[in-house]
Amino acid sequence: MVFNFEQVHNYYERLVFEQVAGLADSYPHYSADMLVDVACVALNRLPARYVRHDVDLMFYLTEQERQGIEKSLDEAIAFAFAFVGARMAKRALPA
C-alpha cells in the first residue's frame, strides 16, 4: 500500500506566510531573512493544526472558533515582528 502525505500541512502556515508578506511593506527595514524569522516565530506561537484540506477545518468551526483563530494569528504575528525587531536592534548595539 502506498501513502501520499503531501497534502497534509499545518493550517497556519499559509495564513502566516500571507500575512507576513502582506505586512512586509510596513517594515521596510526588515530584510527577507528577518521576514522568514518572523514567520517562524509566529508559527511557533500557534498550535499545530494539521489538515489535509483547509476547507475541512473551516467547515467544522463555529464562528467563535474562527474569530479565535484570527485573533491568535494577529497576536502571534504582532509578537513575532516585535520580537525579531528587538533581537536585531540588540545585535546592532556596539559591544
PyMOL Python script that loads the backbone (N, CA, C, O; Angstrom):
from pymol import cmd

cmd.read_pdbstr("""\
ATOM      1  N   MET A   1       0.844  -1.180   0.000  1.00  0.00           N
ATOM      2  CA  MET A   1       0.000   0.000   0.000  1.00  0.00           C
ATOM      3  C   MET A   1       0.889   1.243   0.000  1.00  0.00           C
ATOM      4  O   MET A   1       1.866   1.322   0.745  1.00  0.00           O
ATOM      5  N   VAL A   2       0.537   2.201  -0.839  1.00  0.00           N
ATOM      6  CA  VAL A   2       1.302   3.441  -0.962  1.00  0.00           C
ATOM      7  C   VAL A   2       0.503   4.564  -0.302  1.00  0.00           C
ATOM      8  O   VAL A   2      -0.705   4.688  -0.507  1.00  0.00           O
ATOM      9  N   PHE A   3       1.191   5.370   0.483  1.00  0.00           N
ATOM     10  CA  PHE A   3       0.558   6.504   1.163  1.00  0.00           C
ATOM     11  C   PHE A   3       1.085   7.807   0.587  1.00  0.00           C
ATOM     12  O   PHE A   3       2.272   7.927   0.283  1.00  0.00           O
ATOM     13  N   ASN A   4       0.207   8.770   0.439  1.00  0.00           N
ATOM     14  CA  ASN A   4       0.595  10.084  -0.060  1.00  0.00           C
ATOM     15  C   ASN A   4       0.275  11.122   1.020  1.00  0.00           C
ATOM     16  O   ASN A   4      -0.881  11.491   1.224  1.00  0.00           O
ATOM     17  N   PHE A   5       1.313  11.576   1.699  1.00  0.00           N
ATOM     18  CA  PHE A   5       1.132  12.533   2.771  1.00  0.00           C
ATOM     19  C   PHE A   5       1.421  13.968   2.333  1.00  0.00           C
ATOM     20  O   PHE A   5       1.449  14.871   3.169  1.00  0.00           O
ATOM     21  N   GLU A   6       1.631  14.187   1.055  1.00  0.00           N
ATOM     22  CA  GLU A   6       1.998  15.516   0.568  1.00  0.00           C
ATOM     23  C   GLU A   6       0.905  16.560   0.764  1.00  0.00           C
ATOM     24  O   GLU A   6       1.204  17.754   0.802  1.00  0.00           O
ATOM     25  N   GLN A   7      -0.338  16.145   0.887  1.00  0.00           N
ATOM     26  CA  GLN A   7      -1.425  17.090   1.078  1.00  0.00           C
ATOM     27  C   GLN A   7      -1.542  17.553   2.529  1.00  0.00           C
ATOM     28  O   GLN A   7      -2.197  18.559   2.802  1.00  0.00           O
ATOM     29  N   VAL A   8      -0.926  16.844   3.448  1.00  0.00           N
ATOM     30  CA  VAL A   8      -1.011  17.178   4.865  1.00  0.00           C
ATOM     31  C   VAL A   8      -0.110  18.376   5.151  1.00  0.00           C
ATOM     32  O   VAL A   8       1.061  18.393   4.772  1.00  0.00           O
ATOM     33  N   HIS A   9      -0.673  19.373   5.825  1.00  0.00           N
ATOM     34  CA  HIS A   9       0.107  20.563   6.158  1.00  0.00           C
ATOM     35  C   HIS A   9      -0.469  21.239   7.398  1.00  0.00           C
ATOM     36  O   HIS A   9      -1.597  20.960   7.806  1.00  0.00           O
ATOM     37  N   ASN A  10       0.312  22.117   7.979  1.00  0.00           N
ATOM     38  CA  ASN A  10      -0.134  22.903   9.122  1.00  0.00           C
ATOM     39  C   ASN A  10      -1.044  24.011   8.580  1.00  0.00           C
ATOM     40  O   ASN A  10      -0.631  24.811   7.739  1.00  0.00           O
ATOM     41  N   TYR A  11      -2.255  24.046   9.060  1.00  0.00           N
ATOM     42  CA  TYR A  11      -3.243  25.023   8.600  1.00  0.00           C
ATOM     43  C   TYR A  11      -2.727  26.450   8.694  1.00  0.00           C
ATOM     44  O   TYR A  11      -3.038  27.270   7.831  1.00  0.00           O
ATOM     45  N   TYR A  12      -1.953  26.763   9.712  1.00  0.00           N
ATOM     46  CA  TYR A  12      -1.497  28.128   9.942  1.00  0.00           C
ATOM     47  C   TYR A  12      -0.387  28.584   8.994  1.00  0.00           C
ATOM     48  O   TYR A  12      -0.184  29.787   8.829  1.00  0.00           O
ATOM     49  N   GLU A  13       0.328  27.662   8.375  1.00  0.00           N
ATOM     50  CA  GLU A  13       1.469  28.065   7.544  1.00  0.00           C
ATOM     51  C   GLU A  13       1.089  29.070   6.465  1.00  0.00           C
ATOM     52  O   GLU A  13       1.682  30.146   6.384  1.00  0.00           O
ATOM     53  N   ARG A  14       0.130  28.738   5.658  1.00  0.00           N
ATOM     54  CA  ARG A  14      -0.260  29.632   4.566  1.00  0.00           C
ATOM     55  C   ARG A  14      -0.757  30.964   5.102  1.00  0.00           C
ATOM     56  O   ARG A  14      -0.432  32.016   4.551  1.00  0.00           O
ATOM     57  N   LEU A  15      -1.541  30.928   6.172  1.00  0.00           N
ATOM     58  CA  LEU A  15      -2.070  32.166   6.751  1.00  0.00           C
ATOM     59  C   LEU A  15      -0.941  33.069   7.251  1.00  0.00           C
ATOM     60  O   LEU A  15      -0.950  34.277   7.014  1.00  0.00           O
ATOM     61  N   VAL A  16       0.019  32.474   7.939  1.00  0.00           N
ATOM     62  CA  VAL A  16       1.153  33.251   8.457  1.00  0.00           C
ATOM     63  C   VAL A  16       1.984  33.798   7.305  1.00  0.00           C
ATOM     64  O   VAL A  16       2.327  34.980   7.302  1.00  0.00           O
ATOM     65  N   PHE A  17       2.308  32.968   6.339  1.00  0.00           N
ATOM     66  CA  PHE A  17       3.129  33.424   5.220  1.00  0.00           C
ATOM     67  C   PHE A  17       2.453  34.580   4.482  1.00  0.00           C
ATOM     68  O   PHE A  17       3.104  35.566   4.137  1.00  0.00           O
ATOM     69  N   GLU A  18       1.160  34.455   4.243  1.00  0.00           N
ATOM     70  CA  GLU A  18       0.435  35.521   3.542  1.00  0.00           C
ATOM     71  C   GLU A  18       0.396  36.806   4.358  1.00  0.00           C
ATOM     72  O   GLU A  18       0.562  37.896   3.810  1.00  0.00           O
ATOM     73  N   GLN A  19       0.178  36.685   5.656  1.00  0.00           N
ATOM     74  CA  GLN A  19       0.088  37.882   6.489  1.00  0.00           C
ATOM     75  C   GLN A  19       1.449  38.565   6.612  1.00  0.00           C
ATOM     76  O   GLN A  19       1.526  39.791   6.538  1.00  0.00           O
ATOM     77  N   VAL A  20       2.510  37.803   6.795  1.00  0.00           N
ATOM     78  CA  VAL A  20       3.859  38.390   6.868  1.00  0.00           C
ATOM     79  C   VAL A  20       4.191  39.075   5.549  1.00  0.00           C
ATOM     80  O   VAL A  20       4.695  40.198   5.549  1.00  0.00           O
ATOM     81  N   ALA A  21       3.921  38.425   4.441  1.00  0.00           N
ATOM     82  CA  ALA A  21       4.179  39.032   3.126  1.00  0.00           C
ATOM     83  C   ALA A  21       3.354  40.296   2.946  1.00  0.00           C
ATOM     84  O   ALA A  21       3.849  41.287   2.411  1.00  0.00           O
ATOM     85  N   GLY A  22       2.112  40.273   3.383  1.00  0.00           N
ATOM     86  CA  GLY A  22       1.250  41.431   3.255  1.00  0.00           C
ATOM     87  C   GLY A  22       1.684  42.611   4.107  1.00  0.00           C
ATOM     88  O   GLY A  22       1.421  43.761   3.755  1.00  0.00           O
ATOM     89  N   LEU A  23       2.345  42.337   5.223  1.00  0.00           N
ATOM     90  CA  LEU A  23       2.806  43.396   6.122  1.00  0.00           C
ATOM     91  C   LEU A  23       4.238  43.839   5.829  1.00  0.00           C
ATOM     92  O   LEU A  23       4.715  44.806   6.424  1.00  0.00           O
ATOM     93  N   ALA A  24       4.919  43.161   4.940  1.00  0.00           N
ATOM     94  CA  ALA A  24       6.339  43.439   4.675  1.00  0.00           C
ATOM     95  C   ALA A  24       6.596  44.896   4.310  1.00  0.00           C
ATOM     96  O   ALA A  24       7.606  45.459   4.730  1.00  0.00           O
ATOM     97  N   ASP A  25       5.715  45.515   3.544  1.00  0.00           N
ATOM     98  CA  ASP A  25       5.912  46.920   3.160  1.00  0.00           C
ATOM     99  C   ASP A  25       5.850  47.859   4.360  1.00  0.00           C
ATOM    100  O   ASP A  25       6.414  48.953   4.325  1.00  0.00           O
ATOM    101  N   SER A  26       5.177  47.440   5.409  1.00  0.00           N
ATOM    102  CA  SER A  26       5.094  48.247   6.629  1.00  0.00           C
ATOM    103  C   SER A  26       6.375  48.155   7.462  1.00  0.00           C
ATOM    104  O   SER A  26       6.559  48.916   8.412  1.00  0.00           O
ATOM    105  N   TYR A  27       7.246  47.230   7.104  1.00  0.00           N
ATOM    106  CA  TYR A  27       8.516  47.028   7.812  1.00  0.00           C
ATOM    107  C   TYR A  27       9.659  47.072   6.794  1.00  0.00           C
ATOM    108  O   TYR A  27      10.329  46.060   6.583  1.00  0.00           O
ATOM    109  N   PRO A  28       9.891  48.212   6.168  1.00  0.00           N
ATOM    110  CA  PRO A  28      10.889  48.273   5.094  1.00  0.00           C
ATOM    111  C   PRO A  28      12.318  47.990   5.571  1.00  0.00           C
ATOM    112  O   PRO A  28      13.175  47.630   4.763  1.00  0.00           O
ATOM    113  N   HIS A  29      12.578  48.144   6.848  1.00  0.00           N
ATOM    114  CA  HIS A  29      13.923  47.891   7.372  1.00  0.00           C
ATOM    115  C   HIS A  29      14.145  46.410   7.706  1.00  0.00           C
ATOM    116  O   HIS A  29      15.236  46.036   8.137  1.00  0.00           O
ATOM    117  N   TYR A  30      13.134  45.572   7.514  1.00  0.00           N
ATOM    118  CA  TYR A  30      13.281  44.135   7.734  1.00  0.00           C
ATOM    119  C   TYR A  30      13.771  43.498   6.439  1.00  0.00           C
ATOM    120  O   TYR A  30      13.182  43.702   5.378  1.00  0.00           O
ATOM    121  N   SER A  31      14.839  42.735   6.531  1.00  0.00           N
ATOM    122  CA  SER A  31      15.356  42.014   5.363  1.00  0.00           C
ATOM    123  C   SER A  31      14.471  40.795   5.085  1.00  0.00           C
ATOM    124  O   SER A  31      13.606  40.442   5.887  1.00  0.00           O
ATOM    125  N   ALA A  32      14.702  40.175   3.955  1.00  0.00           N
ATOM    126  CA  ALA A  32      13.959  38.956   3.618  1.00  0.00           C
ATOM    127  C   ALA A  32      14.200  37.879   4.670  1.00  0.00           C
ATOM    128  O   ALA A  32      13.274  37.156   5.037  1.00  0.00           O
ATOM    129  N   ASP A  33      15.426  37.767   5.154  1.00  0.00           N
ATOM    130  CA  ASP A  33      15.741  36.791   6.203  1.00  0.00           C
ATOM    131  C   ASP A  33      14.984  37.095   7.490  1.00  0.00           C
ATOM    132  O   ASP A  33      14.517  36.180   8.168  1.00  0.00           O
ATOM    133  N   MET A  34      14.862  38.364   7.825  1.00  0.00           N
ATOM    134  CA  MET A  34      14.123  38.747   9.028  1.00  0.00           C
ATOM    135  C   MET A  34      12.647  38.389   8.889  1.00  0.00           C
ATOM    136  O   MET A  34      12.020  37.964   9.860  1.00  0.00           O
ATOM    137  N   LEU A  35      12.090  38.555   7.704  1.00  0.00           N
ATOM    138  CA  LEU A  35      10.682  38.219   7.493  1.00  0.00           C
ATOM    139  C   LEU A  35      10.444  36.711   7.619  1.00  0.00           C
ATOM    140  O   LEU A  35       9.409  36.280   8.126  1.00  0.00           O
ATOM    141  N   VAL A  36      11.397  35.927   7.160  1.00  0.00           N
ATOM    142  CA  VAL A  36      11.303  34.475   7.340  1.00  0.00           C
ATOM    143  C   VAL A  36      11.366  34.145   8.832  1.00  0.00           C
ATOM    144  O   VAL A  36      10.633  33.275   9.304  1.00  0.00           O
ATOM    145  N   ASP A  37      12.230  34.828   9.573  1.00  0.00           N
ATOM    146  CA  ASP A  37      12.303  34.633  11.024  1.00  0.00           C
ATOM    147  C   ASP A  37      10.978  35.010  11.688  1.00  0.00           C
ATOM    148  O   ASP A  37      10.526  34.326  12.606  1.00  0.00           O
ATOM    149  N   VAL A  38      10.365  36.084  11.231  1.00  0.00           N
ATOM    150  CA  VAL A  38       9.059  36.500  11.766  1.00  0.00           C
ATOM    151  C   VAL A  38       8.044  35.369  11.574  1.00  0.00           C
ATOM    152  O   VAL A  38       7.299  35.037  12.497  1.00  0.00           O
ATOM    153  N   ALA A  39       8.018  34.789  10.395  1.00  0.00           N
ATOM    154  CA  ALA A  39       7.083  33.692  10.128  1.00  0.00           C
ATOM    155  C   ALA A  39       7.353  32.510  11.060  1.00  0.00           C
ATOM    156  O   ALA A  39       6.416  31.904  11.581  1.00  0.00           O
ATOM    157  N   CYS A  40       8.615  32.183  11.269  1.00  0.00           N
ATOM    158  CA  CYS A  40       8.960  31.062  12.153  1.00  0.00           C
ATOM    159  C   CYS A  40       8.534  31.334  13.594  1.00  0.00           C
ATOM    160  O   CYS A  40       7.961  30.465  14.250  1.00  0.00           O
ATOM    161  N   VAL A  41       8.814  32.542  14.083  1.00  0.00           N
ATOM    162  CA  VAL A  41       8.429  32.893  15.452  1.00  0.00           C
ATOM    163  C   VAL A  41       6.917  32.838  15.605  1.00  0.00           C
ATOM    164  O   VAL A  41       6.414  32.303  16.593  1.00  0.00           O
ATOM    165  N   ALA A  42       6.196  33.377  14.650  1.00  0.00           N
ATOM    166  CA  ALA A  42       4.733  33.366  14.712  1.00  0.00           C
ATOM    167  C   ALA A  42       4.203  31.933  14.703  1.00  0.00           C
ATOM    168  O   ALA A  42       3.329  31.594  15.501  1.00  0.00           O
ATOM    169  N   LEU A  43       4.715  31.099  13.820  1.00  0.00           N
ATOM    170  CA  LEU A  43       4.246  29.715  13.748  1.00  0.00           C
ATOM    171  C   LEU A  43       4.528  28.960  15.040  1.00  0.00           C
ATOM    172  O   LEU A  43       3.733  28.115  15.451  1.00  0.00           O
ATOM    173  N   ASN A  44       5.644  29.256  15.676  1.00  0.00           N
ATOM    174  CA  ASN A  44       5.971  28.579  16.928  1.00  0.00           C
ATOM    175  C   ASN A  44       5.083  29.026  18.086  1.00  0.00           C
ATOM    176  O   ASN A  44       5.020  28.346  19.111  1.00  0.00           O
ATOM    177  N   ARG A  45       4.405  30.143  17.939  1.00  0.00           N
ATOM    178  CA  ARG A  45       3.488  30.620  18.973  1.00  0.00           C
ATOM    179  C   ARG A  45       2.054  30.109  18.765  1.00  0.00           C
ATOM    180  O   ARG A  45       1.197  30.277  19.632  1.00  0.00           O
ATOM    181  N   LEU A  46       1.812  29.501  17.636  1.00  0.00           N
ATOM    182  CA  LEU A  46       0.479  28.999  17.307  1.00  0.00           C
ATOM    183  C   LEU A  46       0.438  27.484  17.478  1.00  0.00           C
ATOM    184  O   LEU A  46       1.458  26.809  17.336  1.00  0.00           O
ATOM    185  N   PRO A  47      -0.747  26.952  17.785  1.00  0.00           N
ATOM    186  CA  PRO A  47      -0.831  25.490  17.901  1.00  0.00           C
ATOM    187  C   PRO A  47      -0.698  24.840  16.528  1.00  0.00           C
ATOM    188  O   PRO A  47      -1.061  25.431  15.512  1.00  0.00           O
ATOM    189  N   ALA A  48      -0.185  23.648  16.511  1.00  0.00           N
ATOM    190  CA  ALA A  48      -0.115  22.901  15.253  1.00  0.00           C
ATOM    191  C   ALA A  48      -1.516  22.381  14.939  1.00  0.00           C
ATOM    192  O   ALA A  48      -2.143  21.719  15.765  1.00  0.00           O
ATOM    193  N   ARG A  49      -1.992  22.688  13.746  1.00  0.00           N
ATOM    194  CA  ARG A  49      -3.303  22.199  13.296  1.00  0.00           C
ATOM    195  C   ARG A  49      -3.096  21.597  11.922  1.00  0.00           C
ATOM    196  O   ARG A  49      -3.180  22.291  10.909  1.00  0.00           O
ATOM    197  N   TYR A  50      -2.829  20.324  11.894  1.00  0.00           N
ATOM    198  CA  TYR A  50      -2.561  19.664  10.626  1.00  0.00           C
ATOM    199  C   TYR A  50      -3.860  19.225   9.971  1.00  0.00           C
ATOM    200  O   TYR A  50      -4.738  18.635  10.600  1.00  0.00           O
ATOM    201  N   VAL A  51      -3.945  19.534   8.696  1.00  0.00           N
ATOM    202  CA  VAL A  51      -5.134  19.214   7.914  1.00  0.00           C
ATOM    203  C   VAL A  51      -4.702  18.692   6.551  1.00  0.00           C
ATOM    204  O   VAL A  51      -3.561  18.865   6.121  1.00  0.00           O
ATOM    205  N   ARG A  52      -5.630  18.064   5.908  1.00  0.00           N
ATOM    206  CA  ARG A  52      -5.396  17.649   4.530  1.00  0.00           C
ATOM    207  C   ARG A  52      -5.924  18.716   3.582  1.00  0.00           C
ATOM    208  O   ARG A  52      -5.291  19.033   2.576  1.00  0.00           O
ATOM    209  N   HIS A  53      -7.081  19.262   3.909  1.00  0.00           N
ATOM    210  CA  HIS A  53      -7.700  20.322   3.116  1.00  0.00           C
ATOM    211  C   HIS A  53      -8.154  21.412   4.082  1.00  0.00           C
ATOM    212  O   HIS A  53      -8.844  21.121   5.060  1.00  0.00           O
ATOM    213  N   ASP A  54      -7.779  22.649   3.823  1.00  0.00           N
ATOM    214  CA  ASP A  54      -8.158  23.759   4.698  1.00  0.00           C
ATOM    215  C   ASP A  54      -9.667  23.846   4.886  1.00  0.00           C
ATOM    216  O   ASP A  54     -10.147  24.145   5.979  1.00  0.00           O
ATOM    217  N   VAL A  55     -10.398  23.590   3.835  1.00  0.00           N
ATOM    218  CA  VAL A  55     -11.850  23.699   3.893  1.00  0.00           C
ATOM    219  C   VAL A  55     -12.438  22.716   4.907  1.00  0.00           C
ATOM    220  O   VAL A  55     -13.479  22.997   5.502  1.00  0.00           O
ATOM    221  N   ASP A  56     -11.789  21.573   5.111  1.00  0.00           N
ATOM    222  CA  ASP A  56     -12.278  20.598   6.089  1.00  0.00           C
ATOM    223  C   ASP A  56     -12.294  21.197   7.490  1.00  0.00           C
ATOM    224  O   ASP A  56     -13.255  21.006   8.235  1.00  0.00           O
ATOM    225  N   LEU A  57     -11.262  21.904   7.845  1.00  0.00           N
ATOM    226  CA  LEU A  57     -11.193  22.533   9.165  1.00  0.00           C
ATOM    227  C   LEU A  57     -12.229  23.642   9.275  1.00  0.00           C
ATOM    228  O   LEU A  57     -12.965  23.706  10.260  1.00  0.00           O
ATOM    229  N   MET A  58     -12.294  24.503   8.289  1.00  0.00           N
ATOM    230  CA  MET A  58     -13.199  25.650   8.343  1.00  0.00           C
ATOM    231  C   MET A  58     -14.668  25.217   8.396  1.00  0.00           C
ATOM    232  O   MET A  58     -15.491  25.904   9.002  1.00  0.00           O
ATOM    233  N   PHE A  59     -14.997  24.106   7.781  1.00  0.00           N
ATOM    234  CA  PHE A  59     -16.378  23.634   7.754  1.00  0.00           C
ATOM    235  C   PHE A  59     -16.883  23.295   9.155  1.00  0.00           C
ATOM    236  O   PHE A  59     -18.054  23.515   9.464  1.00  0.00           O
ATOM    237  N   TYR A  60     -16.008  22.764   9.996  1.00  0.00           N
ATOM    238  CA  TYR A  60     -16.425  22.294  11.314  1.00  0.00           C
ATOM    239  C   TYR A  60     -16.255  23.324  12.424  1.00  0.00           C
ATOM    240  O   TYR A  60     -16.628  23.055  13.567  1.00  0.00           O
ATOM    241  N   LEU A  61     -15.709  24.481  12.121  1.00  0.00           N
ATOM    242  CA  LEU A  61     -15.503  25.501  13.144  1.00  0.00           C
ATOM    243  C   LEU A  61     -16.757  26.345  13.346  1.00  0.00           C
ATOM    244  O   LEU A  61     -17.507  26.614  12.408  1.00  0.00           O
ATOM    245  N   THR A  62     -16.962  26.751  14.590  1.00  0.00           N
ATOM    246  CA  THR A  62     -18.026  27.721  14.866  1.00  0.00           C
ATOM    247  C   THR A  62     -17.487  29.107  14.557  1.00  0.00           C
ATOM    248  O   THR A  62     -16.282  29.282  14.375  1.00  0.00           O
ATOM    249  N   GLU A  63     -18.361  30.079  14.499  1.00  0.00           N
ATOM    250  CA  GLU A  63     -17.922  31.461  14.256  1.00  0.00           C
ATOM    251  C   GLU A  63     -16.992  31.925  15.377  1.00  0.00           C
ATOM    252  O   GLU A  63     -16.023  32.641  15.124  1.00  0.00           O
ATOM    253  N   GLN A  64     -17.277  31.529  16.580  1.00  0.00           N
ATOM    254  CA  GLN A  64     -16.429  31.903  17.721  1.00  0.00           C
ATOM    255  C   GLN A  64     -15.025  31.297  17.580  1.00  0.00           C
ATOM    256  O   GLN A  64     -14.034  31.959  17.887  1.00  0.00           O
ATOM    257  N   GLU A  65     -14.938  30.061  17.123  1.00  0.00           N
ATOM    258  CA  GLU A  65     -13.639  29.430  16.912  1.00  0.00           C
ATOM    259  C   GLU A  65     -12.875  30.123  15.779  1.00  0.00           C
ATOM    260  O   GLU A  65     -11.661  30.304  15.872  1.00  0.00           O
ATOM    261  N   ARG A  66     -13.574  30.508  14.722  1.00  0.00           N
ATOM    262  CA  ARG A  66     -12.936  31.227  13.608  1.00  0.00           C
ATOM    263  C   ARG A  66     -12.347  32.551  14.102  1.00  0.00           C
ATOM    264  O   ARG A  66     -11.220  32.912  13.763  1.00  0.00           O
ATOM    265  N   GLN A  67     -13.129  33.258  14.902  1.00  0.00           N
ATOM    266  CA  GLN A  67     -12.651  34.527  15.449  1.00  0.00           C
ATOM    267  C   GLN A  67     -11.457  34.305  16.368  1.00  0.00           C
ATOM    268  O   GLN A  67     -10.531  35.116  16.387  1.00  0.00           O
ATOM    269  N   GLY A  68     -11.471  33.219  17.128  1.00  0.00           N
ATOM    270  CA  GLY A  68     -10.342  32.890  17.995  1.00  0.00           C
ATOM    271  C   GLY A  68      -9.080  32.619  17.206  1.00  0.00           C
ATOM    272  O   GLY A  68      -7.993  33.037  17.604  1.00  0.00           O
ATOM    273  N   ILE A  69      -9.215  31.922  16.089  1.00  0.00           N
ATOM    274  CA  ILE A  69      -8.066  31.645  15.218  1.00  0.00           C
ATOM    275  C   ILE A  69      -7.517  32.954  14.667  1.00  0.00           C
ATOM    276  O   ILE A  69      -6.306  33.172  14.664  1.00  0.00           O
ATOM    277  N   GLU A  70      -8.403  33.818  14.202  1.00  0.00           N
ATOM    278  CA  GLU A  70      -7.978  35.102  13.645  1.00  0.00           C
ATOM    279  C   GLU A  70      -7.254  35.950  14.696  1.00  0.00           C
ATOM    280  O   GLU A  70      -6.225  36.561  14.407  1.00  0.00           O
ATOM    281  N   LYS A  71      -7.793  35.981  15.904  1.00  0.00           N
ATOM    282  CA  LYS A  71      -7.176  36.751  16.994  1.00  0.00           C
ATOM    283  C   LYS A  71      -5.806  36.173  17.349  1.00  0.00           C
ATOM    284  O   LYS A  71      -4.839  36.920  17.499  1.00  0.00           O
ATOM    285  N   SER A  72      -5.719  34.862  17.481  1.00  0.00           N
ATOM    286  CA  SER A  72      -4.448  34.209  17.792  1.00  0.00           C
ATOM    287  C   SER A  72      -3.411  34.484  16.714  1.00  0.00           C
ATOM    288  O   SER A  72      -2.242  34.731  17.012  1.00  0.00           O
ATOM    289  N   LEU A  73      -3.845  34.441  15.468  1.00  0.00           N
ATOM    290  CA  LEU A  73      -2.955  34.711  14.345  1.00  0.00           C
ATOM    291  C   LEU A  73      -2.432  36.139  14.406  1.00  0.00           C
ATOM    292  O   LEU A  73      -1.229  36.365  14.279  1.00  0.00           O
ATOM    293  N   ASP A  74      -3.323  37.099  14.596  1.00  0.00           N
ATOM    294  CA  ASP A  74      -2.912  38.506  14.676  1.00  0.00           C
ATOM    295  C   ASP A  74      -1.943  38.741  15.830  1.00  0.00           C
ATOM    296  O   ASP A  74      -0.956  39.459  15.675  1.00  0.00           O
ATOM    297  N   GLU A  75      -2.221  38.141  16.981  1.00  0.00           N
ATOM    298  CA  GLU A  75      -1.350  38.306  18.149  1.00  0.00           C
ATOM    299  C   GLU A  75       0.021  37.679  17.909  1.00  0.00           C
ATOM    300  O   GLU A  75       1.043  38.263  18.269  1.00  0.00           O
ATOM    301  N   ALA A  76       0.046  36.508  17.310  1.00  0.00           N
ATOM    302  CA  ALA A  76       1.319  35.828  17.034  1.00  0.00           C
ATOM    303  C   ALA A  76       2.159  36.627  16.042  1.00  0.00           C
ATOM    304  O   ALA A  76       3.374  36.734  16.207  1.00  0.00           O
ATOM    305  N   ILE A  77       1.530  37.184  15.021  1.00  0.00           N
ATOM    306  CA  ILE A  77       2.247  37.975  14.021  1.00  0.00           C
ATOM    307  C   ILE A  77       2.801  39.250  14.654  1.00  0.00           C
ATOM    308  O   ILE A  77       3.961  39.597  14.431  1.00  0.00           O
ATOM    309  N   ALA A  78       1.991  39.942  15.432  1.00  0.00           N
ATOM    310  CA  ALA A  78       2.447  41.172  16.088  1.00  0.00           C
ATOM    311  C   ALA A  78       3.617  40.880  17.014  1.00  0.00           C
ATOM    312  O   ALA A  78       4.609  41.608  17.008  1.00  0.00           O
ATOM    313  N   PHE A  79       3.510  39.821  17.808  1.00  0.00           N
ATOM    314  CA  PHE A  79       4.604  39.446  18.698  1.00  0.00           C
ATOM    315  C   PHE A  79       5.863  39.144  17.897  1.00  0.00           C
ATOM    316  O   PHE A  79       6.953  39.594  18.250  1.00  0.00           O
ATOM    317  N   ALA A  80       5.710  38.384  16.823  1.00  0.00           N
ATOM    318  CA  ALA A  80       6.869  37.958  16.034  1.00  0.00           C
ATOM    319  C   ALA A  80       7.602  39.143  15.412  1.00  0.00           C
ATOM    320  O   ALA A  80       8.832  39.185  15.434  1.00  0.00           O
ATOM    321  N   PHE A  81       6.865  40.110  14.856  1.00  0.00           N
ATOM    322  CA  PHE A  81       7.524  41.293  14.292  1.00  0.00           C
ATOM    323  C   PHE A  81       8.282  42.049  15.383  1.00  0.00           C
ATOM    324  O   PHE A  81       9.413  42.483  15.162  1.00  0.00           O
ATOM    325  N   ALA A  82       7.678  42.207  16.544  1.00  0.00           N
ATOM    326  CA  ALA A  82       8.334  42.919  17.646  1.00  0.00           C
ATOM    327  C   ALA A  82       9.547  42.146  18.156  1.00  0.00           C
ATOM    328  O   ALA A  82      10.592  42.737  18.429  1.00  0.00           O
ATOM    329  N   PHE A  83       9.411  40.850  18.283  1.00  0.00           N
ATOM    330  CA  PHE A  83      10.498  40.011  18.797  1.00  0.00           C
ATOM    331  C   PHE A  83      11.710  40.049  17.867  1.00  0.00           C
ATOM    332  O   PHE A  83      12.836  40.272  18.311  1.00  0.00           O
ATOM    333  N   VAL A  84      11.471  39.832  16.590  1.00  0.00           N
ATOM    334  CA  VAL A  84      12.576  39.829  15.622  1.00  0.00           C
ATOM    335  C   VAL A  84      13.204  41.222  15.547  1.00  0.00           C
ATOM    336  O   VAL A  84      14.427  41.346  15.483  1.00  0.00           O
ATOM    337  N   GLY A  85      12.390  42.251  15.555  1.00  0.00           N
ATOM    338  CA  GLY A  85      12.928  43.612  15.524  1.00  0.00           C
ATOM    339  C   GLY A  85      13.780  43.919  16.742  1.00  0.00           C
ATOM    340  O   GLY A  85      14.832  44.545  16.617  1.00  0.00           O
ATOM    341  N   ALA A  86      13.345  43.492  17.909  1.00  0.00           N
ATOM    342  CA  ALA A  86      14.110  43.724  19.142  1.00  0.00           C
ATOM    343  C   ALA A  86      15.426  42.953  19.125  1.00  0.00           C
ATOM    344  O   ALA A  86      16.456  43.472  19.555  1.00  0.00           O
ATOM    345  N   ARG A  87      15.396  41.735  18.636  1.00  0.00           N
ATOM    346  CA  ARG A  87      16.631  40.936  18.563  1.00  0.00           C
ATOM    347  C   ARG A  87      17.635  41.568  17.598  1.00  0.00           C
ATOM    348  O   ARG A  87      18.835  41.577  17.876  1.00  0.00           O
ATOM    349  N   MET A  88      17.166  42.087  16.485  1.00  0.00           N
ATOM    350  CA  MET A  88      18.056  42.715  15.522  1.00  0.00           C
ATOM    351  C   MET A  88      18.615  44.032  16.089  1.00  0.00           C
ATOM    352  O   MET A  88      19.785  44.354  15.884  1.00  0.00           O
ATOM    353  N   ALA A  89      17.785  44.771  16.788  1.00  0.00           N
ATOM    354  CA  ALA A  89      18.239  46.023  17.407  1.00  0.00           C
ATOM    355  C   ALA A  89      19.297  45.722  18.468  1.00  0.00           C
ATOM    356  O   ALA A  89      20.271  46.462  18.604  1.00  0.00           O
ATOM    357  N   LYS A  90      19.109  44.667  19.197  1.00  0.00           N
ATOM    358  CA  LYS A  90      20.070  44.270  20.234  1.00  0.00           C
ATOM    359  C   LYS A  90      21.420  43.892  19.610  1.00  0.00           C
ATOM    360  O   LYS A  90      22.475  44.228  20.146  1.00  0.00           O
ATOM    361  N   ARG A  91      21.372  43.205  18.495  1.00  0.00           N
ATOM    362  CA  ARG A  91      22.608  42.805  17.798  1.00  0.00           C
ATOM    363  C   ARG A  91      23.346  44.018  17.240  1.00  0.00           C
ATOM    364  O   ARG A  91      24.571  44.006  17.123  1.00  0.00           O
ATOM    365  N   ALA A  92      22.593  45.070  16.894  1.00  0.00           N
ATOM    366  CA  ALA A  92      23.197  46.239  16.277  1.00  0.00           C
ATOM    367  C   ALA A  92      23.910  47.132  17.281  1.00  0.00           C
ATOM    368  O   ALA A  92      24.688  48.003  16.891  1.00  0.00           O
ATOM    369  N   LEU A  93      23.653  46.925  18.582  1.00  0.00           N
ATOM    370  CA  LEU A  93      24.300  47.740  19.607  1.00  0.00           C
ATOM    371  C   LEU A  93      25.785  47.429  19.676  1.00  0.00           C
ATOM    372  O   LEU A  93      26.182  46.267  19.587  1.00  0.00           O
ATOM    373  N   PRO A  94      26.611  48.460  19.836  1.00  0.00           N
ATOM    374  CA  PRO A  94      28.048  48.206  19.961  1.00  0.00           C
ATOM    375  C   PRO A  94      28.354  47.462  21.264  1.00  0.00           C
ATOM    376  O   PRO A  94      27.709  47.687  22.288  1.00  0.00           O
ATOM    377  N   ALA A  95      29.325  46.597  21.208  1.00  0.00           N
ATOM    378  CA  ALA A  95      29.697  45.796  22.392  1.00  0.00           C
ATOM    379  C   ALA A  95      30.536  46.561  23.359  1.00  0.00           C
ATOM    380  O   ALA A  95      30.924  46.025  24.397  1.00  0.00           O
TER     381      ALA A  95
END
""", "prot")
cmd.dss("prot")
cmd.show_as("cartoon", "prot")
cmd.util.cbc("prot")
cmd.orient("prot")
